[in-house]
Amino acid sequence: MVNTFDQPAWKIKIRQIVLVYLYGFLIIDLINGILLNSFGGEMPLSFGQLVRGIFTILLLFDIIASRILNNNKHIIYLLFITPVTMILYCFRDGTFKALPLELVALIKPLFFLLLLNQVVQNFKYFNKHLNKIIIANLLFYSGTIILSYVLGTGINAYSTYYDANKSFFYASNTTAVIGFSFSIYFTYQLKYGLTNLFFLILALTALFISGSMIVLVYPLFLLYFLAYKIINKTFYKLITTTIMILAVVLFITGALNSIMFIDNALFLRYQDRALHSINYFDKHSTINITPLRWYSYVSSNRALRANTGLNNIINEPSSLAIGFGNAMRSEKVGEDYAGRTGSEMDFIDIFLDYGIIGFLLIYIPILRTIFPLIWRLSTTMNAMMIYFIFLYSSLAGHVITAPMGGALFALFLGLEYGKLSAEKNSVTSNHNAPKFRIAV
């Protein structure tokens, strides 16, 4: 455990700056969205990139000036390896024009790791502020979305299908993952008072207005929560599990349509968009990776691009170690070179970008946290937040590769990773402690 009293004053200020960022990261993204909406592609550097670029340099200075620990040495390795691989990408591609794009792309996972490192090193400090951080961000998130909807301003990414509004938050997937994370958090917090019910309603209202279909998953989560965390009896667990499995089977077979979709306002809102996504895509048979072919019935082009990219990197063994780089990755998934397009699945895009080496360096803290939680069958609030954000990141993207979505992931992942590291250090210390025996 880090003893903050032995640290220099500037070290403590870094921690406080990170806290301020966690309180206000959504403000940065709202301003960024307003500017992007006003000026479009005319800005050479976005407001969010500028602010987080400066913050990244500050966090880099902190980690270099501090003692390198087992918890953060993967970041140092990444810093040494990626500049070399970027130069190799440029020589391979025959152009250095994509170098700025590579640097901007690298800053996103690097910023996530640096932010995560700060939370891990000071997990008790951030845990003390956790509830206030979430409430502050919920009020801002919900307030801006609801107000934009009432005033008729903001962005509607789904105007073809239905009326929605995500204020000026630019990324739809990121807006969805944050909204659903708030819903999970305040569902767990219900036992601490009715005020949290108000916060939960606020989160679900904003999530619904934003237009994300993930709001349809919440009833299943609530059903699980009531059966496994509140009632907690075998009979109710059995009934709940049966209903959830039956619902999935009926949905897959199409039998659920006549039961729930017809004359159901909630499902009617999303059904045209969902059916369009399923019906317009007819390339399922071209996807030779079976899990991705199954996923294509829901995700269409996302699964196709992932399949194309993975096949290309497998067929080019020389790229397996260091990846394609961000610019070439876009071409290898079937788009234009330096087109900034990937599969939109973080798990796959990071592998295609940085190969096995970069993938492992970026995912080490994530896997070191998730595997122990799964092994313990942990269903605490923090664990459920981590499971959800990790799954969303892997299937829909825009978490590790999008600072807005990565902030909450870094916070909850860092709290658990810090606790696990402290427990491990405590066990090691007790094991190595001298044992005194009385000779008889």
N, C-alpha and C positions, 0 to 999 in steps of 0.2 A: 504494500500500500504506500502511496506517495505521501510524504509528510510535508504538507503545504507550509508549515511554519519555518522549515529550513530552506524554502525556495526564495529567490530574490523577488523584489517587488514587481518587476516587469513580468515575471512568470505568472504571478497572481492576476495581473491586469489582463494578460492574454485570456485567462480563464473567464474573466468578467466580460471581455469583449465577445467571446464565444456565447456567453449567456445572453448578452444583448442581441446578438445575431439570431439566436433561437427564439427570442421573443418577437423579433421583427422581420424574419426572412420572407414572410408573405407580403409585407409592405414593399420590399425590394421587387418581388415578382409582379405585384400589381402595377407599380410605376413602370417596370420594364414592359409590361403588356400594353399600357397606355401609350408609351413612346413607340413601340413597334406598330401598334394599330394606327398611329398618327403619321409615322414616317416610313413605314413598310421596310423595304430592303435598302433604303438609302443610308442607313446607319452602318458605318464600317465596324463598329463595336457597340454591342447593346449595353444598356445601363447595368443589367445583371452581370454580364461578363466583366465589365469594368470593376464593379464593386467586389465581386467574388475573386477576380484576378488579384486585386490588391490584398484581399483577405488571405488568399492562398499563399502569397509571398510572405505575409506576416506569420502564418502557421508553419511555413517551411523554415523560416528563420528560427522559430521556437524549437522545432524538432531537431534541427541541426545543432543549435546551441545547447540543447539538453542532452542528458545521458541516453544513449541508445539502449532500448530494452527489448526483450523478446516480443513484447506486444506491438512494437512499432518498427522493427528492423526490416520488415517486408516493404515498408514505404521507402526506406533508404535504398534498398535493392532496386525498387522500381525507378527511383530517381536516377540511378546510375545506368540502368539498362535501356530505358526508353529513349534518351537522346541518341544513343548509338543506333537503335533500331529505326528511328525516324530518318537518320541519314541513309541507312540501308534502303529504306522504302523509296527515298528520292532517287538514289542511283538506279534502283530496280525499275522505277517508273519512267526514268529519263527526264525528270523535271523536278525543280525545287519549288514550284508554284504552290504546291499543296502543303508546304511546311507550316504556314500559319494555321491552316485547317487542322493539321495534326496536333499542333500545340493547344489550340482551343478545345479539341476533343479530349486530349489527355487531362486537361485541367479538371474536367467534370468528375471522373473517378478518383483523381488525386485529391480533389477538394473533399470528396466524400470520406476518403481514408483519413485525411488530416483532421476533419471535424470529428470523426469517430474516435480517433486517437485522443483528442482532448476530453471527450466524454469518458472514455475508458480510464484515463489517468486521474480524472476527478469525478468518478461516478457518484460518490456520496454527495458532493456539492450539487451536481445537476439533479440527482434524485430528490433532493430537498426542494428544488424549484420546479419539479416536474408538473405538478397540478396547475400551478400558475402559468407555466409556459403553454400548456394545452388550452386552458381556458382563454388566455389572451389571444391565441391564434384562432381558436374556434369563433370567438366573437367577431374578430376581424374578417375571417373567411366567410362566415354566414352573413354577417352584416353587409358586406360589399356585394355578395351575390343576390341577396334578397332586395337590397336597395336598387341595384342595377335593374333587376327584373321589374320592380315597381315603377321606376323612372323610364324604362324602355331604352336604357343604354347598355353598353357591354357587348359581348360577342356571343353569337348563337352558332355553335359548330354543327348543329343538327337541324338547321332551318328547313331542309328538304323534307324532313319527316314530322317534326313537331316543334312547338314553341319551347325554347329553353334559353337559359342565360347563365353564363359562367363568369359574369362581370368582365374584367379585362385580364384575368388569368389566362395565359396564352395556350398552355398545353392541356388538352382535354383529359388525357390519361392521368396526368399528375394531379389535376383538380379532383378527379375521381378517387384516387388512392388516398389523398389527404382527407376527403370527406368521409370515406368509409372508415378510415383509421379513427377519426373523431367519434364515429358511431360505436365502434368497438370499445373505445376507451370509456365513454360515458355510460355504456351498458354495464360495464363492470363497476362503475362508480355509483350505480343506483343505490346500492346498499348504504351509502354514506349520506343520503339525504335527497329530498324531492327536488332540490335545486338542480341536481344532475339530470333529472327527468326533463327539465326545461332545456338544458344544454343538449340533451339527446334529441329532442324534438327539433331544436334549432339546426343541429347537424344534418338530420334526415331531410328536413325541409330544403336546406341549401343544396344537398346532394341531389334531391329530386328536381329542383329547379335547374341545376346545372346540366341535366339531360343524360347523365350517365346511367346505363342499364344495370350497373352493379348494385343499385339500390334494391333490385329484385332479389339479391342474395341475402339481404338483411333478415327477412322473415325466417329463413333457414337457420341463420346464426342465432337469432333470438330463441328459436325452438330448441336449439342445442343448449344455449345458455340456461334456459329455464329447467331443462331436464337434467343437465349434468352439473350445474353450478348452484342452482337454487333448491329444487326438490330433491335431487341426488338420491333417488331410489331406483332399484334395479328394474322394477316394472315400468316406470316412466322412461327410463333410458332405453329399454327394449322397444317400447311403443314409438318413441321419437326416432330411433335409428331405423325402424321399419318404415315409418312414414317418409323419412328422408330418402331412403333407398328406393322406395316405391315411386316417389315423386320423380327421381332421376330416371328410372326405367320408363315411366309413363311419358316423360318429356322426350326421351330418345326415340321411343316408338311412335310418338305423335298422338297417342291416346289422350294426353293431357289437354290438347287443344280444345276439344269440345267441352271439357270440364271447366277450365279456368280462363281460356283466352277469349271466348265469346261473351260479349256483354260485360267484360271486366275492364273497367276504365284504366286500371294500372297497367295491365298487360297490353291493352289496345294502344296505349301511348307508344309502346316500344315495338309492337309486333311488325309494323311495316318496315322499320329499319332493320330488324333482325332477319326477316324473311328476304329482304333485298340482299343483305350480306351473304345469306346462304344460297340464294337462287342464282345470283349473277355470276358466281364463281363456279366454273365447270372444269377445273383442271386438277381435281382431286387425284385422278389416276396417274398424273405425271409426278406425284410426290412419292418417292421410293422409301422414305424413312417413315415407318409405320406410325409411331406416335404423332408425327407432324401431319401425316395424312388424316388421322382422326381429328386432330386439332383444326385442320383446314376447313372442316364443316362449320366451325364457329368463327375462325379468324381469317379465312380465305388467303389474301395475298401475303399476310404476315407469315403464315406457315410455308407458303411457296418460296418466298425470299430466303427464309431460314434453310429450307431444304436445298436450294440452289447454292447458297453460301457454304454449307457444310460439305456438300458433294465436291465443290471446287477446292476446298482446303484439304480434303482427304486425297484428292487426285494430284495435289501439289505438296508432297511431303516436305519440301524445302521451306514451306510457309507454316508448317505445323508448330514449330518452336516459337517464332516471333510474330506470326499472323500476317495479315495483308496490310495493316495500317488503315486508318479511317477513310482515306480517299479511295484506295483500291477496293476496300470492302464494299463500297457502294456499287462498283462495277461488278464485283463477284456475286452480288445478290440479284443481278439482272437490271441494274439501273445505270445511270451515267457515272463516269469517273468523277470523283469529288462531288457527287450529287447529294451528299449528306443523308443518304438513305441506307437503312439497314433492315434487319428483320423486325425491328422494334420489339425484340425480346432480349433484355439485358444479358442474360446468361449466355446466349449465342453470340450477340454482337460483340461483347467483350472478348470472347474466344476468337472470333474472326478478326478483330482489330489487333490483338496483342499476342495471339497464339497461346500455347500451353503455359509458357513462362509467365507472361503478363496476367493471364487468367488466374493462375494460382496465387500470384502475389496480391491481386485485388480481392480475391474471394477467401483468402486465408482467415481473416477475422470473422467473416460471415459463417463459414463452415465450422470454425472452432466454437461458435456459439450455438448454432442450430443443431448440430449433431448431439451435444450433451442434453439439450432441451428435449429432443425427440427421444433419446435414450431414457430419460427420466419420465417420459410421457407428461411433460409439464403443460398445464393448461392455464397458467396464471395470465393475468392481463398482459404483461410484457411479452410473454411467450406467444400469445395469440396475435399480438400486434406484429411481432417478428415473422411468424408463419405467414400471415396474410400479406404483408408488404413484400416478403421474399417471393411468394408465389405470384403476386401481381407483377413484380419486377421481371420474373422469369417468363411469364406468359404474355404480358402486355407492355413491358418496358417502361422507360421514362422514370426510373427511380434512381439507380446508381449513376445513370448517364444524364440525369436532370436534377440539378441542385435543389429545386423546389421540392421534389418528391423525396430526395435523399436526406433532407434535414431530419424528418421524423424517424426515418429508418436508422440514421446514425445515432439519434438520441436513444431510442429504445434498445437497439443492438448494443450500443456502448454501455448502457446501464447493466445489461445482462453479462456482457463480456467482462466488464470490470468486476462484477460480483464473482463470476466463475474464476477469474484470475486471482482475486483475493482469497477465495476458498482454497485454491490450489497452493498458493504461497503459504497459507496458514497450515495446511496439512504437511507441507514440506518442512516448515519451520519446526513443527511439533515432532516430526520424525527425526530431524537432525539435532534436536535439543538433547543435551547431556542427561543421562539417566543415572541417578544416584542410588546405590544399593547399600544396604547395611549388612555387613558380614556377620554371620552368627557362628 
